[in-house]
Amino acid sequence: MNTGQTMLTIAALTLLSIITLRYFASVGQSGQTLADSNSGLTATTIATSYIERAQGAQFDELSDGVPLDSMQKFYNTILTAPGVSLTAETASERLSPDNANDFDDFNYFNTSNPFIVVPEGIPEIYKVEFNVYYVDTNNINVNAGHRTFLKRMDLKVYRIDTGVVVNMSTVSAFFRP
């Protein structure tokens, strides 16, 4: 083998090595993307589950059993006050969002007190944060700061070790049946 053939062989092996490294790097990146997608799907499932639970709860603790005509006239005193009052009222409601009996009980599990979820059969840990506040019909994206017949819940679900985040929202309304 002469010098020209040796140089050609070294160049071919170098090119083959570069192509092989790029291939395995893209396979590794695809695996990471797939893992992040699975985490996003799990986080979306968790968020949807809590939205469904919240929508199944009553609108407000204080308005339960109040006649509709009284509600319409005196909602400023019958509904729970905005701000720190929108939270879980009892110790059992503070154990888990599963124990919430009205929409604003979920607000207890906020940024300073997130709820930890470990899905069964999956070695992943997620945190769920809720933010519940009154909104006005003119703009449901902004905190109204006063009592209305609409409450909005913003959920943030994120996987602790990867930082995959899912944000979702829902609106609950007190309306005439």
N, C-alpha and C positions, 0 to 999 in steps of 0.2 A: 504494500500500500504506500503510495507516495504522499507527499505533503498536501497536494490539492485534494486528494480523496479524503484525507484525514480532516481537513478543514471543512469540506462539504458534509461529512458525517457529523462533526461537532455542530455545525449550523442546523442540520436537520434535527438532531437531538434537542438543541436549544429551542427550536420552533415547536417541536412536539411537546416539550416541557411547558412552554408558555400556553399553548392551546389547552393542555391538560389542566393546568392551574386555573385558567379562566373558566373552564367547564365546571370544575368542582367548586369554585367560588360562586358561580351562578346557581348550582344545585344547593349549596349551603344557604344562599340568600333566599332561594325559593322556599326552603324549609322554614326559615325564620318568618317569612311573609305568611306562610301557611299557619304557623303557630300563632302569630299575631291575629290572623283572621279568626282562628278558632277562639281566641280569647275575646275578641270583639263580639263574636256571636254569643258566647256565654254571657258576657256583660249585658248585651241587648236582651237576652232571655231573662236575666235577673231583673233588669229595669222594667220590662214588660210585665213580669209577674207582680211586681210591687205596684205598678200603675193599675192593674186589674184589681188588686186588693183594695187600693185606695178608692177606686170608683165604686166598689161594692160597699164601702162604709157610708155611714150617714154624713150629711153635709157638715153639721155642727153639733157639738155636745149640748150646748145650751138650748138649741132650738128643737131638740127631740121632744115630740109630743105637743108642741105649741100649735094651736090652730092657725091655719093659713092666713085668715084675715088679720089676726094679731101680728103674724110675721110680717105682713106687708106694711102695716102701720108702724110697728115698733121695732123694726129690725136693728136700728142703731143701739138698742138696749138689750135685745134678745140674743143677737149673735155675739160670739166670742170677740173680745177686743183684739185689734191687730197688734203685731209686735210680739213681745215675750209671752203673751197669753195664748198664742197659737202653738200649743204643744200638748204633750201627753199629760192628762190630769192625774192619773193614778200610777202607783208603783208598778203594777202588773203591766200597764201599757208601756212603761219605760223599759221593759225587759227585751222586747222585740217588736218590730213593725207588724208582725203577725198578730199581735194583741191589740192593735189600734182599732177603736170602735167608731172613730169619726175621722174625717179627711185631714184635719190639722194635727192629729196625734203624731203623724209621720214627721212633723217638723222637729220633734225632739231629737231625732237622729240627724243632726246637721253637721256642719264642717267641724265643730269642736267636739262632737260626739257621734262619729260615724258608726254605722252598723257593719259588722264583719260577717261575710258570707263565705262559707267553704262548701262548694257544690259537691254532692255525693259522687264518689268515684273519680273525682278530678283533683289532682294535687295542686290546686291553685287557690289563692286567697284573694277575695275581692272586698273592697270597702264601698258602702252605699251611703250617700249623703242626700238628704232631702231638704228642700227649702219651700215652705208653704206660705203664701201671702194672698191678700185680697187684691183683685184686679178689677178694673172698670171695663164696661163693654166697649168703650171708645178705643182702648188700647190694652189688650190682654198681655202685652209684653212688659208692662211697667207696673211696679207695686203701687197700688192706689193709696195706701196709707190710711185708709178708713174702711169701715164695714160696707160690704156690697154683697150681692147674691152670687158672686163668682169668686172662687179661690183657684189659684194656680199652684201646681206642684212642679218644681224643677228637680230632677234626679241626676245625680252624677255617680256613675258606677265605674270604678277603676281597679285594675289588677295591680296588686301591691308591687310585685317584683318586676314587671315589665313596663308599667306606666300606661298600658292601654286604657283609654278613657272613652266612655260612652255617656253622652248627655241626652236626656229626653225630658219632655214636659207633658203635662196634661192639665186640663181645666175642669173643675167641678162646679156645678151650678145648682142652686136651690130653685126649683121651678114648680109650677102648679101641675099636678098629675092630670 
